[in-house]
Amino acid sequence: MIGAVELKSEQRKVMARAALAMAFCSGSLAAAYQLLPLVMRFPEGLAQRLAFAIQADIFVFLWVLIGVQRVSSGRFRSAADNRGSAFGPPSPAIAVKVAFLQNTLEQAFVAVGSHLAFATLATGPALAFLPASVVLFAVGRVTFMIGYPHGAGGRAFGVVTTVIPTLFLYGLSVWLLAST
């Protein structure tokens, strides 16, 4: 059980790391918008923009695959978990791996949805937000995985770095839809 003092300390860590992640994402997305159009040409037609988003999302789905591999490998090595999830909750040997997979599945689903919606509405340099979002997804997953064993403060940067581009693209998509 966590005490009130420890909770307040953990909450401060979460807020500080969330703010850092928001600044990191904002800077990364702004840099992508400015720099990527200088080095790559973005697709123009709707089908090509959707294909661009789906191709970029291969790298989002790879994180789901990594999560699945980590859980299955952990189950293979753990007598307590070998029978499978139908026979009980995960043991401490794979609990973090299962939590990582669950969170990654959730984040991937909403991220890919934002990418596809955005690809139907955006054109030109704004499409730079798609590869930038995929890169930020990867940074978020790595830092979430590394920080998970260290509590909420440890995983805050990773989870916020994963979700900010998704929220940004949903917001931008709603704005683009409303302005058409």
N, C-alpha and C positions, 0 to 999 in steps of 0.2 A: 504494500500500500504506500502510495506516495503522500508525503506530508505537504501541508500548505506552503511551507517555505520552499521545498523542492519544486512544487508545482509552479510557484511564481518564478523561480529561477529558470525552469524549463520553458515557461511561457515567454520570458524575456529572450531566451536563445532562439525560440521559434520566430518571434517578431523580428529580431535582428537579422537572422538568416533569410527570412522571407523578404525583407527589404533589400538585402544584398542580391537575392535572386531576381527581384523585380528590376533593379538597376541593371544587372547583367543582361537580362532578357531585353530590356528596352534598348540598351546600347547595341546589342547584337542584332536586333531587328532593324534598328535605324541604319547600322552599318551595312547590313545586307541590302536594304532598299537603295542605298547610295552606291555601293560597290559592285554588287552582282550584275546589274545591267551593263556595266562597263566591260564585263568579261564573258557574258553569255546572252544569248538571244532567247527570249521567252516565246512560247507558242501563242498563236493568235486565235485559232478556231476553237470552238467549244470542245470538240472531241479531242483535239490535241492538248488543250489545257487539262482536261480530265485525265488523259493518259499521263501527262506530266505529274499530276498529283498522285496517281496510283503508283507510278514508277518510283517517285520519292518515298511513298509509304512502304515500299519494300523494306526500307531501313527501320521503320516503326515496327513492322511485323517481325523483323528479326529479333527485336527485344522480347517479344512474346515467346518466340522460339527459344531464346536464351533462358527465359524463366521456366519454360516447360522442361528443358534439358536439365536445369539445376535441380528441379523438384524430382524428376524421374531418376536422376543419378543419386540424389539423396535417399530416395525410397529404396533403391537397389542396395545401398550400403547400410541401411538402418533396419535392424530386425523389428523394431517397434513400428516401423512405417511400411514394411515390405508388403503387407497384405492389402494396403490401399486405404483411401480416405473413407470408404464406406464402413470401415471397421473401427473408426475412432478418430479423434482429432490428431493433428500432426504432433509428433514428439518434438522436444527442443532441438533435436538434430536437424530437422527440416523446417521448423516453424517460420524462420525468417525467410527461407526460400519460398515457402508457400505464400507468405504475405507479400513478398516481392512480385511473384507471379500474379496474384490477385490484383494488386495495385496496377501492375503493368497492363493487364488485360483491360481494366477499367479505363486507364489513361489512353491506351491505344484506341479503344473504341471511340471515345469522344474526340480524340485528336484526328483520326482519319475522317470522321464525320465533318469536322471543321475544315479539313483540307479539301474534301470533295465539294462541300458547299461553296467555299471560297473560290475554288477553281471554276465554278459555273458563273461566278459574278465578276471576278477581277480580270483585268487585262494589263499588259505592259509591265512596267517595272514593279508594280505591286505583287506580281507573281514571285518576286524574290523572297517574299515572306514564307513561301512554301518550303524551299530547301532550308532556309534559316530555321523554321519551326522543327523540321526533322532533325537538324543538328542539335538544336536545343533539347529536343526530346531525348536524344542519346546522352547529352551531358547530364540532363536531369536523372535519367535512369542510373547512370554510373554513380553519381553522387548520392542518390537515394539508396542504392545497394550498399555502398560503402558506409553511409551514415546510419543505416537502419539499426544496427546493434547498439547505437549510442543514444537511442531514445528519440523523442519528438524533435528536440533541438538538432540532433544529428541528421535527421532525414528531411528537415524543413527546406533547406536549399534545394535538394533534389526534387522534392515534390512540387515546389513552387516553380522551379525552372521547367519542369515538365508541363505544368498546367497553364502558365502565363501565355505562351504562344497560342494555345488552343482557345483560351478565352478571348485573346486579342482577335484571332481570325473569326470567331463567332460574332463578336461585336462589329467588326469591320464588314462581315457578310450581311448582318442585319442592316447596317447603315447603307451599304451598297444596294440592297434590296429595296429599302425604303426610298432611296433617291432615284429609283428607275421609273 
